[in-house]
């Protein structure tokens, strides 16, 4: 899935299902995050539909990257 999406432009809009697959969470988790504003994950409203930009999803992940040294 990620390989297919990465071959497209970063401004491509993904529906909630595809965005959830990309992040490894469920669509209901994304809906919960949006309604509670738990995370600063941008989304776009197109009528009643919710869309996520691929670039915003990648930024969201990069902000949560953890680096540690194994002992």
Beta strands, then each sheet from edge to edge (+ up, - down):
strand 1: 13-15
strand 2: 44-46
strand 3: 49-53
sheet 1: 1+ 3- 2+
end
